[in-house]
Amino acid sequence: MKRGMFCVCLILFLLCGSLVLGATLKGNVYNEFLEVESDVLVEIGTQKLLVKEGGYSFELSPGNYVISARNGEIEVQEKVVVKTGVNVFDLFLLPGFGDEDDLWKDTGEDLFEEEEEGMKIWQYIAAVIIFVYAIGRIIWMRKKHGSLRVFRRKVREDSKKSVKQHKKDIVKEPGYLDRALEIIKKHDGRISQKELRKEMLPLSEAKVSLVVTELEHKGKVERVKKGRGKVILLK
């Protein structure tokens, strides 16, 4: 009898231990425009998940992992340390220059042949233009939203807030409403809610939706459904 009770207690202890030591890794996948990306294949260890709406979640054991995300030809890999409990780790799908480099290498032609000189020059110019555009884009995003680390932290903090907390933020900071109106006016009084959210980053989708709702109550805008999205019209 005592031996049986001991076995039962041991099993319960092991089950509880496994629950305590379990870990969750979750986050969103963003594209180069800092929009939540969809239809992304996320892999970590032996687990795979096709993300439809930007958010992923995995149940793992604590440890070091490599997580990857792929959408079409764009793929990113990141090292992540998973600790006991809930871990939030966002992924950013940014286009690289691998295809251009491969194209350059695959030509395999003499750089000094005059008949091919024009092609080589145009390849070089194209690579420089792409590189300058990418650097300019990064500088513009950093100037607008700060460093990537700070931006990630702000996105995570805002996404964790409840509806009640978002409402308190909007009451304390009426500038959210003014900012949204300015953006809508800049777009000739018509903008999709998705586009508005992109221009109001790092605010979460929930907070932007509440901002629009408050503007509706004040009679400033009207929100209409169009397809699977919503369009905001200035009154």
C-alpha positions as CSV (number, residue, x, y, z in Angstrom):
1,M,0.0,0.0,0.0
2,K,2.8,2.4,0.9
3,R,4.7,1.5,-2.1
4,G,1.7,2.2,-4.3
5,M,1.1,5.6,-2.8
6,F,4.8,6.4,-3.2
7,C,4.6,5.6,-7.0
8,V,1.5,7.7,-7.4
9,C,3.1,10.7,-5.6
10,L,6.3,10.2,-7.7
11,I,4.2,10.3,-11.0
12,L,2.3,13.4,-9.9
13,F,5.6,15.1,-8.9
14,L,7.1,14.3,-12.3
15,L,4.0,15.6,-14.1
16,C,4.0,18.8,-12.1
17,G,7.7,19.2,-12.7
18,S,7.3,18.9,-16.5
19,L,4.5,21.5,-16.4
20,V,6.7,23.9,-14.4
21,L,9.7,23.5,-16.6
22,G,7.7,23.9,-19.8
23,A,8.2,27.0,-21.9
24,T,6.2,28.9,-24.5
25,L,7.8,30.9,-27.3
26,K,5.6,33.3,-29.2
27,G,5.7,36.4,-31.2
28,N,4.8,38.2,-34.5
29,V,6.4,38.2,-37.9
30,Y,6.9,41.6,-39.5
31,N,8.0,42.5,-43.1
32,E,10.3,45.3,-44.2
33,F,7.6,47.9,-43.8
34,L,7.1,46.8,-40.1
35,E,3.7,45.4,-41.0
36,V,2.5,42.1,-39.5
37,E,3.2,39.5,-42.3
38,S,0.9,36.6,-43.1
39,D,1.4,33.2,-44.8
40,V,4.8,32.7,-43.2
41,L,6.3,29.2,-42.5
42,V,8.0,29.3,-39.1
43,E,10.3,26.5,-38.0
44,I,12.1,25.7,-34.7
45,G,13.6,22.4,-33.9
46,T,11.3,19.7,-35.3
47,Q,8.2,21.9,-35.2
48,K,6.7,23.8,-38.1
49,L,3.9,26.2,-38.3
50,L,2.2,28.0,-41.2
51,V,1.4,31.5,-39.8
52,K,-1.7,32.9,-41.3
53,E,-2.1,36.2,-39.4
54,G,1.4,37.1,-38.2
55,G,1.5,35.5,-34.7
56,Y,3.2,32.2,-33.9
57,S,3.4,30.1,-30.7
58,F,5.4,27.0,-29.8
59,E,5.6,24.8,-26.7
60,L,9.2,23.9,-26.0
61,S,11.7,22.8,-23.4
62,P,14.0,25.5,-22.1
63,G,17.2,25.7,-24.1
64,N,19.0,27.3,-27.1
65,Y,17.3,27.2,-30.5
66,V,17.5,28.5,-34.0
67,I,14.1,29.8,-35.3
68,S,13.5,30.5,-38.9
69,A,10.8,32.2,-40.9
70,R,10.2,32.0,-44.6
71,N,7.8,33.7,-47.0
72,G,8.5,33.0,-50.7
73,E,12.1,33.8,-51.5
74,I,12.7,35.7,-48.2
75,E,14.0,33.8,-45.2
76,V,15.4,34.8,-41.9
77,Q,17.1,32.7,-39.1
78,E,17.6,33.9,-35.5
79,K,19.2,32.3,-32.4
80,V,16.9,32.4,-29.4
81,V,17.3,31.4,-25.8
82,V,14.1,29.9,-24.4
83,K,13.5,30.1,-20.7
84,T,10.9,28.7,-18.5
85,G,7.6,30.5,-18.8
86,V,6.4,32.7,-21.7
87,N,9.1,34.1,-24.1
88,V,8.2,36.8,-26.6
89,F,10.4,37.0,-29.7
90,D,9.4,38.9,-32.9
91,L,10.8,38.0,-36.3
92,F,11.5,40.5,-39.1
93,L,11.5,39.3,-42.7
94,L,13.9,41.7,-44.5
95,P,15.0,41.1,-48.2
96,G,18.7,40.4,-48.7
97,F,21.0,40.6,-51.7
98,G,21.7,36.9,-52.1
99,D,20.0,36.6,-55.5
100,E,21.9,39.6,-56.9
101,D,25.2,38.2,-55.6
102,D,24.5,34.7,-57.1
103,L,23.6,36.3,-60.4
104,W,26.8,38.3,-60.4
105,K,28.9,35.1,-59.7
106,D,27.0,32.9,-62.2
107,T,28.1,35.0,-65.1
108,G,31.6,33.5,-65.0
109,E,32.8,35.8,-67.8
110,D,36.0,37.7,-68.2
111,L,35.7,41.1,-66.5
112,F,38.0,42.6,-69.1
113,E,36.1,41.7,-72.2
114,E,35.0,44.9,-73.8
115,E,31.8,43.4,-75.3
116,E,30.5,42.5,-71.9
117,E,31.7,45.7,-70.1
118,G,28.4,47.5,-70.4
119,M,26.5,44.6,-68.8
120,K,29.0,44.5,-65.9
121,I,28.6,48.2,-65.4
122,W,24.8,48.0,-65.3
123,Q,24.9,45.1,-62.9
124,Y,27.2,47.2,-60.6
125,I,24.9,50.3,-60.9
126,A,21.8,48.1,-60.1
127,A,23.5,46.6,-57.0
128,V,24.6,50.1,-55.8
129,I,21.0,51.5,-56.3
130,I,19.5,48.5,-54.4
131,F,22.1,48.9,-51.6
132,V,21.6,52.7,-51.3
133,Y,17.8,52.2,-51.2
134,A,18.1,49.6,-48.5
135,I,20.4,51.8,-46.4
136,G,18.1,54.8,-46.9
137,R,15.1,52.7,-45.9
138,I,16.8,51.6,-42.7
139,I,17.9,55.1,-41.8
140,W,14.4,56.5,-42.4
141,M,12.8,53.7,-40.3
142,R,15.4,54.2,-37.5
143,K,14.8,58.0,-37.5
144,K,11.0,57.5,-37.4
145,H,10.8,54.6,-34.9
146,G,14.2,54.6,-33.1
147,S,16.5,51.5,-33.0
148,L,15.1,48.1,-33.9
149,R,15.6,46.9,-30.3
150,V,13.6,49.8,-28.9
151,F,11.0,49.4,-31.5
152,R,10.6,45.7,-30.7
153,R,10.3,46.5,-27.0
154,K,7.6,49.2,-27.7
155,V,5.6,46.8,-29.9
156,R,5.7,44.0,-27.3
157,E,4.7,46.3,-24.5
158,D,1.8,47.8,-26.4
159,S,0.6,44.4,-27.6
160,K,0.5,43.0,-24.1
161,K,-1.9,45.7,-22.8
162,S,-5.6,45.0,-22.2
163,V,-8.5,47.0,-23.8
164,K,-8.9,48.8,-20.5
165,Q,-5.3,49.9,-20.4
166,H,-5.5,51.0,-24.1
167,K,-8.5,53.2,-23.2
168,K,-6.6,54.8,-20.3
169,D,-3.7,55.5,-22.6
170,I,-6.0,57.2,-25.1
171,V,-7.6,59.4,-22.4
172,K,-4.2,60.4,-21.0
173,E,-2.7,61.0,-24.4
174,P,-5.3,62.8,-26.7
175,G,-2.5,63.3,-29.2
176,Y,-3.3,59.8,-30.5
177,L,-6.6,61.2,-31.9
178,D,-5.0,64.3,-33.4
179,R,-2.2,62.2,-35.0
180,A,-4.8,59.8,-36.5
181,L,-6.8,62.7,-38.0
182,E,-3.7,64.3,-39.5
183,I,-2.8,61.0,-41.2
184,I,-6.3,60.6,-42.6
185,K,-6.3,64.2,-43.9
186,K,-2.9,63.6,-45.5
187,H,-4.5,60.7,-47.4
188,D,-7.3,63.0,-48.8
189,G,-9.7,61.9,-46.1
190,R,-9.7,58.2,-47.0
191,I,-7.4,55.4,-45.6
192,S,-7.6,51.8,-44.8
193,Q,-7.3,50.8,-41.2
194,K,-4.3,48.6,-42.0
195,E,-2.5,51.6,-43.6
196,L,-3.4,53.8,-40.7
197,R,-1.9,51.3,-38.2
198,K,1.3,51.1,-40.3
199,E,1.7,54.9,-40.0
200,M,0.9,54.9,-36.3
201,L,3.6,52.3,-35.3
202,P,4.5,51.1,-32.7
203,L,0.9,51.3,-31.6
204,S,-0.8,47.9,-31.6
205,E,-3.7,47.0,-33.9
206,A,-6.0,47.0,-30.9
207,K,-5.1,50.5,-29.8
208,V,-5.4,52.0,-33.3
209,S,-8.9,50.3,-33.6
210,L,-9.9,52.0,-30.3
211,V,-8.6,55.4,-31.5
212,V,-10.8,55.1,-34.6
213,T,-13.7,54.0,-32.5
214,E,-13.2,57.2,-30.3
215,L,-13.1,59.3,-33.5
216,E,-16.4,57.7,-34.6
217,H,-18.0,58.6,-31.3
218,K,-16.9,62.2,-31.7
219,G,-18.4,62.2,-35.3
220,K,-15.0,62.9,-36.9
221,V,-14.8,59.8,-39.1
222,E,-16.8,57.0,-40.5
223,R,-15.6,53.4,-40.7
224,V,-16.9,51.2,-43.5
225,K,-16.2,47.5,-44.4
226,K,-14.5,46.9,-47.7
227,G,-13.8,43.2,-48.5
228,R,-11.9,41.7,-45.6
229,G,-10.6,45.1,-44.4
230,K,-12.0,48.4,-43.2
231,V,-11.8,51.9,-44.8
232,I,-11.9,55.0,-42.6
233,L,-13.5,58.1,-44.2
234,L,-13.1,61.7,-42.8
235,K,-16.5,63.4,-42.2
